[in-house]
Amino acid sequence: EGRAGLHRGAALGRPPAMSIRLRELIRNVRACKTQADERACIHKECAAIRTAFKEESNELRHRNVAKLLFIHMLGYPTHWGQMECLKLVAGTKFPEKRVGYLGLMILLDERQEVLMLVENSLKMDLHNANQYISGLAMCSLANIASAEICRDLSPEIETLLANSNPYIRKKACICAIRILKKNPELAENFVDKVASILADRNHGVLLTGAKLMFELTQAEPSSIEVLRKQVPTLVRVLKNLVLSGYAPEHDINGITDPFLQVALLKLLRVLGRGCADASDQMNDILAQVATNTESSKNVGNSILYECVLTIVAIEAESGLRVLAINILGRFLANRDNNIKYVALHTLLKVVDSDVNAVQRHRGTIVECLKDADVSLRRRALELIYVLVNETNVEALVGELLAYLPVVESEFKEDLVSKICSVVEAYAPEKQWRVDTIIKTLTMSGAFVNDELASSLTSLISKSPEIQGYTTSKLHAALSADLHNVAQTLVQVGVWCVGEYADQVREAPPGAAAVTSAQALDLLDRVLHSVTTALTTKEYVLNALVKLSTRYQGDVA
């Protein structure tokens, strides 16, 4: 009886009794108290939608597809409604097409063969007299079109790029980007179209045109040389944005169309890389962007960040490079940790090109080691390693040693290894090198790479002038704290005592004397310590054999 009533209602032109509006469905789902209630509500509505689809109820199809999209958003299967989207797309009314194309973009993707059935509707709608229907078709093409559909509809998009309507031109540029991503070999068909796009006064067209040019450079690198002819035009557009007055339709936090400025800077970066002529044309406008952009808000910082990347990438003047790095220095002083992180990350990229300019901000970079944010500390650490040289090694290693006690355990071994590597590379003198390595290994606990022992042993054996000094210092370090130092340090200390104990009977310059009784006492403590590894005990026995000849007749 219920089904008969449904048919009678449809015959009289009334909507079926079981059909509810999308708003009511959302309200019913929100009213569900358990997952089971929600599933029951969705299954009941899906059954009603299936029934309506089978009865070819054209009047309510767009409402049912809209409900289907909501159900899809909740995570329930809706693949059985894909064909209904195609029927809506093939309709003539804008409300139907709007829901149909929306369903097409959400329920389908380029891998599904059913998408080929909509190609003819797309082709017709691209040239529809209603700009919004044409826009719907282009949105769908730009989102889910396969490589085959892109290739087939590429001529239509090329035609629409020259359309007199800026709304259509903007959408056509987005479609062209999709075509280039799916079919890079079609790039040459669009290279000649960009000049007319950049002459447009509409910001939407300019933004999508800049994106299209950028995609052309990625899809076909050989087109960069041709596109460099547009650099003066790009510079003029960017200059108008930077120097223009207040424009309410494009203003965001006091800056005119930051999205377009960012897109233009990214494009200029690609076109100026490796080309001195193109870079010369950009220098002035980049300096204006760097000096005139407000940095108190994120909108301005995003433009300054892109400007810095562009200056660093192109063949810019040295003064402009210093200006770019100074901007990053200002970022480091910002209270926002995200901006600090971006600055450290970018400085790591540019430090090789102008290390002296980065060195000016060394103090600010070192301060980041004290930040509570672990990601900032790691980035600052990486940058400090790069900045170390002969002139600043003592100061920077001191900062790294101050950071060593608070670094996370999983990164301590790497930090110890890197401290020792920069000390070995830039130490001003051997005694300082020995003192620093001993201090590092003493503070590091168990987080020491075994290779450091062989490296330190090699240094000592090849440097007779520091053998006594090193032995005395190691003896003092192990005597002060035997249980908390790394076994690597204990092994080196024991080896030195066995090898050079006779050189420290009298105090070497800058160190204390070590008597035979003190040396043997240390070896005895190491041998009987519960923390001593088996390998270290072997070192002790070896040292005792050596001392039995060196101290013969001296110690009973």
VOGU-3710 file (C-alpha; in Angstrom, 3 decimals, decimal comma):
1> egraglhrga> 0,000/0,000/0,000  2,870/2,389/0,808  4,447/1,888/-2,630  1,056/2,323/-4,340  0,575/5,582/-2,421  3,986/6,719/-3,519  3,127/6,108/-7,187  -0,227/7,869/-6,815  1,510/10,880/-5,243  4,013/11,044/-8,092
11> algrppamsi> 1,224/10,749/-10,666  -0,547/13,714/-9,144  2,611/15,820/-9,372  3,318/15,704/-5,612  6,762/14,716/-4,297  6,940/11,211/-2,796  6,078/11,131/0,894  9,397/9,529/1,893  11,531/12,250/0,267  12,933/14,778/2,726
21> rlrelirnvr> 15,031/17,859/2,166  18,797/17,964/2,736  18,297/20,249/5,718  15,955/17,719/7,355  18,429/14,882/6,740  21,220/16,866/8,396  18,940/17,609/11,338  17,999/13,912/11,685  21,634/12,799/11,586  22,637/15,342/14,221
31> acktqadera> 19,793/14,134/16,436  21,196/10,573/16,471  22,646/9,703/19,860  24,641/6,610/18,864  26,553/5,342/15,837  23,916/2,662/15,357  21,150/5,309/15,219  23,139/7,250/12,613  23,657/4,128/10,470  19,938/3,301/10,645
41> cihkecaair> 19,031/6,863/9,630  21,486/6,837/6,704  20,429/3,364/5,495  16,765/4,395/5,566  17,485/7,535/3,541  19,715/5,627/1,091  16,876/3,193/0,478  14,535/6,107/-0,215  17,067/7,704/-2,600  17,555/4,387/-4,447
51> tafkeesnel> 13,804/4,060/-4,869  13,566/7,584/-6,253  16,429/6,890/-8,699  14,755/3,727/-9,954  11,511/5,600/-10,563  13,377/8,202/-12,636  12,018/11,052/-10,507  13,607/13,964/-12,428  11,879/16,530/-10,265  13,789/15,540/-7,116
61> rhrnvakllf> 16,984/14,118/-8,615  19,141/17,143/-7,754  17,818/17,077/-4,161  18,626/13,374/-3,825  22,121/13,801/-5,263  22,743/16,653/-2,818  21,746/14,327/0,049  24,004/11,678/-1,442  26,948/14,083/-1,264  26,241/14,683/2,421
71> ihmlgypthw> 26,107/10,923/3,017  29,421/10,565/1,165  30,946/13,196/3,458  29,950/11,058/6,441  31,960/8,158/5,014  29,185/5,899/3,705  29,410/4,233/0,236  27,684/6,237/-2,489  29,177/4,832/-5,707  25,729/3,629/-6,773
81> gqmeclklva> 24,675/7,238/-7,356  27,399/8,211/-9,842  25,213/7,808/-12,924  22,653/10,196/-11,475  25,315/12,903/-11,468  25,814/12,338/-15,190  22,058/12,681/-15,770  22,024/15,991/-13,906  25,005/17,249/-15,921  23,140/16,389/-19,114
91> gtkfpekrvg> 20,144/18,459/-17,968  19,353/21,959/-19,157  18,693/23,837/-15,896  21,458/25,536/-13,953  20,418/24,191/-10,464  20,568/20,630/-11,814  23,919/21,156/-13,524  25,358/22,786/-10,413  24,574/19,767/-8,208  25,525/17,369/-11,008
101> ylglmillde> 28,983/18,857/-11,528  29,534/19,080/-7,771  28,658/15,392/-7,445  30,902/14,614/-10,376  33,897/16,242/-8,664  33,229/14,608/-5,288  32,019/11,100/-6,180  34,240/10,449/-9,203  37,934/10,731/-9,997  40,038/10,464/-13,145
111> rqevlmlven> 40,626/6,715/-12,718  36,973/5,753/-13,234  35,873/4,825/-16,736  32,380/6,234/-16,208  33,964/9,669/-16,448  34,381/9,188/-20,208  30,573/9,312/-20,548  30,511/12,944/-19,456  33,060/14,203/-22,002  30,421/15,206/-24,563
121> slkmdlhnan> 28,414/17,149/-21,953  31,627/18,905/-20,865  32,408/19,888/-24,434  28,959/21,387/-24,990  28,847/23,183/-21,638  32,268/24,770/-22,202  30,653/26,904/-24,913  27,341/27,464/-23,133  26,003/31,016/-23,373  25,555/31,077/-19,577
131> qyisglamcs> 28,989/31,905/-18,162  28,225/30,089/-14,916  27,379/26,825/-16,664  30,575/27,169/-18,675  32,403/27,846/-15,405  30,966/24,680/-13,839  32,232/22,607/-16,753  35,695/24,152/-16,517  35,838/23,597/-12,741  35,091/19,909/-13,272
141> laniasaeic> 37,645/19,669/-16,058  40,281/21,313/-13,866  39,604/18,960/-10,952  38,991/15,453/-12,268  39,727/15,305/-15,999  41,874/12,367/-17,104  44,782/12,686/-19,532  42,536/11,528/-22,421  39,807/14,073/-21,677  42,406/16,835/-21,268
151> rdlspeietl> 43,912/15,988/-24,647  40,502/15,904/-26,354  39,276/19,202/-24,870  42,559/21,113/-25,096  41,514/22,953/-28,346  38,348/24,227/-26,608  40,374/25,572/-23,687  42,824/27,283/-26,054  39,865/29,051/-27,653  38,385/30,082/-24,308
161> lansnpyirk> 41,688/31,669/-23,232  40,924/34,401/-25,777  37,308/34,874/-24,627  36,222/38,453/-23,952  34,751/37,516/-20,548  37,382/37,654/-17,748  35,402/35,090/-15,723  35,767/32,583/-18,581  39,451/33,447/-19,174  40,240/32,878/-15,489
171> kacicairil> 38,590/29,453/-15,483  40,254/28,563/-18,796  43,689/29,264/-17,295  42,937/26,844/-14,457  41,908/24,193/-16,996  45,095/24,822/-18,984  47,145/24,112/-15,831  45,370/20,739/-15,472  46,020/19,944/-19,121  49,733/20,702/-18,743
181> kknpelaenf> 49,996/18,497/-15,665  48,363/15,585/-17,454  49,878/16,189/-20,901  53,166/18,133/-20,686  53,742/17,623/-24,400  50,914/20,130/-25,085  52,891/22,978/-23,478  53,855/24,581/-26,788  50,156/25,140/-27,578  49,844/27,548/-24,630
191> vdkvasilad> 53,177/29,408/-24,714  51,928/31,981/-27,214  48,742/32,633/-25,242  50,366/34,037/-22,094  51,207/37,469/-23,505  47,526/38,371/-23,942  46,710/37,009/-20,469  49,326/39,198/-18,770  47,891/42,250/-20,500  44,602/41,718/-18,642
201> rnhgvlltga> 43,501/44,159/-15,955  41,482/41,581/-14,015  43,434/40,299/-11,010  41,838/36,856/-11,183  43,011/36,430/-14,763  46,489/37,731/-13,874  46,773/35,317/-10,937  45,739/32,260/-12,932  47,883/33,468/-15,855  50,950/33,642/-13,593
211> klmfeltqae> 50,166/30,137/-12,324  49,831/28,947/-15,921  53,211/30,423/-16,842  54,811/28,758/-13,824  53,310/25,409/-14,839  54,633/25,920/-18,380  58,168/26,299/-16,998  57,769/23,037/-15,063  56,160/21,061/-17,880  58,518/22,299/-20,608
221> pssievlrkq> 61,781/23,808/-19,275  62,779/24,824/-22,804  59,884/27,338/-22,773  61,654/29,405/-20,077  63,767/31,183/-22,680  60,651/32,262/-24,600  58,784/33,258/-21,446  61,677/35,505/-20,327  60,409/38,002/-22,907  57,493/38,599/-20,529
231> vptlvrvlkn> 59,732/39,660/-17,612  59,216/43,426/-18,234  55,455/42,882/-18,218  55,619/40,862/-14,999  57,794/43,537/-13,385  55,321/46,246/-14,435  52,364/44,319/-12,969  54,223/43,717/-9,699  55,284/47,376/-9,510  51,677/48,492/-9,926
241> lvlsgyapeh> 50,680/46,236/-7,026  53,472/47,440/-4,729  53,035/51,140/-5,422  49,253/51,254/-5,863  47,050/52,972/-3,346  44,301/51,421/-1,273  42,038/49,152/-3,357  39,237/47,707/-1,174  38,405/44,840/-3,557  41,992/43,513/-3,415
251> dingitdpfl> 43,225/44,701/-0,019  44,184/42,165/2,666  45,508/43,674/5,903  46,736/46,770/4,100  48,500/44,912/1,248  47,192/44,841/-2,303  46,466/41,313/-3,564  49,226/39,367/-1,759  48,253/36,173/-3,613  49,082/37,746/-6,960
261> qvallkllrv> 52,317/39,233/-5,592  53,449/35,828/-4,331  52,601/34,160/-7,657  54,543/36,806/-9,600  57,589/36,502/-7,321  57,640/32,705/-7,725  57,448/33,098/-11,491  60,206/35,727/-11,565  62,369/33,374/-9,506  62,176/30,710/-12,204
271> lgrgcadasd> 62,702/33,132/-15,084  65,640/34,935/-13,446  67,592/31,863/-12,349  70,787/31,597/-14,377  70,033/34,654/-16,557  71,868/37,901/-15,778  69,770/40,039/-18,168  66,446/38,930/-16,719  67,826/39,328/-13,189  68,926/42,910/-13,898
281> qmndilaqva> 65,384/43,782/-14,927  64,074/42,430/-11,602  66,573/43,981/-9,182  64,771/47,308/-8,719  61,307/45,885/-8,157  62,624/43,245/-5,753  64,331/45,977/-3,718  61,037/47,910/-3,657  59,100/44,856/-2,497  61,699/44,151/0,206
291> tntessknvg> 61,663/47,716/1,559  58,005/48,726/1,082  56,214/45,606/2,348  54,844/45,768/5,879  56,264/42,977/8,049  54,065/43,326/11,128  51,498/40,830/9,813  51,719/37,388/8,224  50,414/38,695/4,906  53,474/40,894/4,514
301> nsilyecvlt> 55,803/38,203/5,832  54,608/35,754/3,185  55,496/38,254/0,439  58,864/39,037/2,035  59,630/35,323/2,278  58,970/34,789/-1,440  60,969/37,933/-2,208  63,952/36,563/-0,259  63,783/33,229/-2,087  63,649/35,051/-5,421
311> ivaieaesgl> 66,617/37,300/-4,615  68,694/34,314/-3,535  67,761/32,249/-6,610  68,487/34,835/-9,327  71,716/36,589/-10,279  71,025/39,451/-7,877  73,397/42,216/-6,811  75,384/41,637/-3,614  73,628/44,493/-1,818  70,264/42,947/-2,611
321> rvlainilgr> 71,414/39,592/-1,223  72,467/41,245/2,036  69,045/42,917/2,197  67,373/39,513/1,760  69,386/37,916/4,564  68,674/40,891/6,820  64,964/40,249/6,269  65,503/36,683/7,488  67,360/38,130/10,480  64,251/40,188/11,300
331> flanrdnnik> 62,183/37,026/11,016  64,397/35,414/13,673  63,479/38,203/16,083  59,761/37,599/15,527  57,735/36,176/18,420  55,967/33,702/16,138  57,872/30,399/16,162  56,559/29,504/12,698  58,254/32,573/11,234  61,456/31,793/13,140
341> yvalhtllkv> 61,435/28,266/11,745  60,960/29,541/8,194  63,887/31,943/8,692  66,228/29,217/9,983  65,182/26,850/7,208  65,804/29,499/4,548  69,143/30,596/6,045  70,295/26,983/5,783  69,574/27,151/2,068  71,348/30,466/1,448
351> vdsdvnavqr> 74,310/30,207/3,823  76,556/28,718/1,135  75,972/31,666/-1,202  76,755/34,419/1,343  78,092/33,058/4,623  79,414/36,442/5,805  75,968/38,037/5,669  74,513/35,124/7,667  77,361/35,397/10,220  76,051/38,850/11,197
361> hrgtiveclk> 72,989/37,163/12,683  74,965/34,509/14,550  73,951/35,833/17,970  70,237/35,607/17,138  70,690/32,106/15,740  72,478/30,966/18,904  69,610/32,371/20,991  67,280/29,934/19,201  69,139/27,081/20,941  67,482/28,252/24,171
371> dadvslrrra> 63,972/28,167/22,708  61,427/25,765/24,199  60,417/24,559/20,706  62,506/21,476/19,875  62,114/21,924/16,095  63,599/25,426/16,342  66,532/24,143/18,384  67,304/21,454/15,812  67,215/23,894/12,899  69,413/26,378/14,769
381> leliyvlvne> 71,834/23,559/15,558  72,136/22,593/11,889  72,771/26,212/10,941  75,415/26,699/13,643  77,380/23,694/12,346  77,555/25,404/8,952  78,587/28,754/10,443  81,563/27,432/12,432  84,973/28,555/11,130  88,481/29,242/12,465
391> tnvealvgel> 87,559/32,648/13,867  84,429/31,718/15,816  84,968/28,053/16,681  85,682/28,680/20,363  82,571/30,812/20,921  80,198/28,546/18,981  81,541/25,319/20,475  81,015/26,889/23,892  77,361/27,490/22,999  77,009/23,915/21,754
401> laylpvvese> 78,509/22,559/24,973  76,043/24,664/26,963  73,248/23,095/24,904  74,556/19,519/25,346  73,068/18,853/28,846  69,510/19,761/27,729  69,408/18,159/24,278  67,036/15,197/23,814  68,638/11,796/24,362  68,009/10,583/20,811
411> fkedlvskic> 69,993/13,528/19,386  72,789/13,633/21,956  75,089/11,185/20,154  74,780/13,124/16,903  75,464/16,407/18,715  78,575/14,978/20,404  79,835/13,653/17,081  79,322/17,003/15,358  80,964/18,989/18,151  84,025/16,757/17,915
421> svveayapek> 84,074/17,023/14,119  84,052/20,854/14,112  86,663/20,881/16,877  88,912/18,634/14,797  88,367/20,763/11,698  88,806/24,268/13,170  90,675/23,936/16,507  93,142/26,859/16,883  95,605/24,708/18,855  95,992/21,088/19,906
431> qwrvdtiikt> 95,698/21,668/23,655  92,367/23,453/23,216  91,239/20,633/20,966  92,119/18,011/23,606  90,480/19,982/26,433  87,288/20,472/24,426  86,990/16,847/23,361  87,590/15,638/26,932  84,970/18,075/28,226  82,516/16,973/25,521
441> ltmsgafvnd> 82,992/13,279/26,243  82,763/13,900/29,992  79,409/15,673/29,603  77,968/13,252/27,055  77,585/10,210/29,298  76,962/7,048/27,272  76,069/8,897/24,065  79,425/8,607/22,308  80,328/7,053/18,978  83,125/4,470/19,223
451> elassltsli> 84,920/6,105/16,287  85,743/9,092/18,496  88,066/6,901/20,592  90,204/5,908/17,625  90,220/9,521/16,346  91,412/10,901/19,708  93,967/8,099/20,118  95,346/8,828/16,662  95,674/12,554/17,480  97,540/11,862/20,728
461> skspeiqgyt> 99,912/9,283/19,235  100,865/11,656/16,390  101,421/14,692/18,668  104,305/14,098/21,112  104,061/17,658/22,429  100,613/17,049/23,978  100,955/13,439/25,108  101,864/14,277/28,713  99,331/17,097/28,895  96,532/14,870/27,574
471> tsklhaalsa> 97,399/11,991/29,921  97,284/14,306/32,928  93,942/15,829/31,865  92,369/12,415/31,222  93,622/11,107/34,555  92,052/14,099/36,305  88,732/13,690/34,463  88,452/9,957/35,247  89,536/10,399/38,856  86,821/13,017/39,375
481> dlhnvaqtlv> 83,945/10,939/37,965  84,562/7,415/36,777  81,004/6,078/36,757  79,134/8,683/34,677  81,542/9,165/31,776  81,445/7,289/28,489  83,369/4,033/28,228  85,025/5,514/25,150  86,659/8,195/27,311  87,675/5,622/29,937
491> qvgvwcvgey> 89,344/3,481/27,258  91,305/6,431/25,863  92,339/7,492/29,376  93,494/3,988/30,312  95,421/3,687/27,052  97,158/7,027/27,679  98,091/6,058/31,256  99,636/2,814/30,035  101,418/4,507/27,130  102,624/7,839/28,561
501> adqvreappg> 102,548/7,548/32,369  106,298/8,024/32,551  105,885/11,486/30,890  103,693/12,832/33,702  105,787/11,944/36,732  106,738/15,572/36,558  104,037/18,114/35,857  103,784/18,907/32,102  103,102/22,557/31,100  99,533/23,485/32,010
511> aaavtsaqal> 98,732/20,205/33,789  99,361/18,340/37,046  101,844/15,559/37,710  100,617/11,962/38,033  102,623/9,686/40,330  102,958/5,975/39,730  100,737/5,274/42,743  97,980/7,571/41,361  98,176/5,944/37,948  97,918/2,407/39,350
521> dlldrvlhsv> 95,130/3,451/41,718  93,080/4,699/38,775  93,600/1,469/36,847  92,579/-0,524/39,910  89,374/1,480/40,296  88,525/1,049/36,615  89,179/-2,692/36,780  86,896/-3,222/39,770  84,145/-0,765/38,805  80,720/-2,327/38,191
531> ttalttkeyv> 80,161/0,003/35,212  83,323/-1,026/33,382  82,737/-2,897/30,121  84,684/-6,053/29,224  86,553/-4,245/26,441  87,643/-1,540/28,909  88,988/-4,198/31,295  91,089/-5,541/28,422  92,489/-2,014/27,994  93,341/-1,975/31,738
541> lnalvklstr> 95,183/-5,312/31,619  97,106/-4,135/28,580  98,050/-0,892/30,412  99,174/-2,828/33,486  101,502/-4,953/31,357  103,067/-1,761/29,947  103,403/-0,161/33,371  105,077/-3,281/34,789  108,110/-2,406/32,662  107,884/1,400/32,999
551> yqgdva> 107,518/1,342/36,780  109,911/-1,582/37,392  111,629/-1,062/40,723  109,404/1,952/41,437  106,247/0,288/42,763  106,175/-2,901/44,724
//
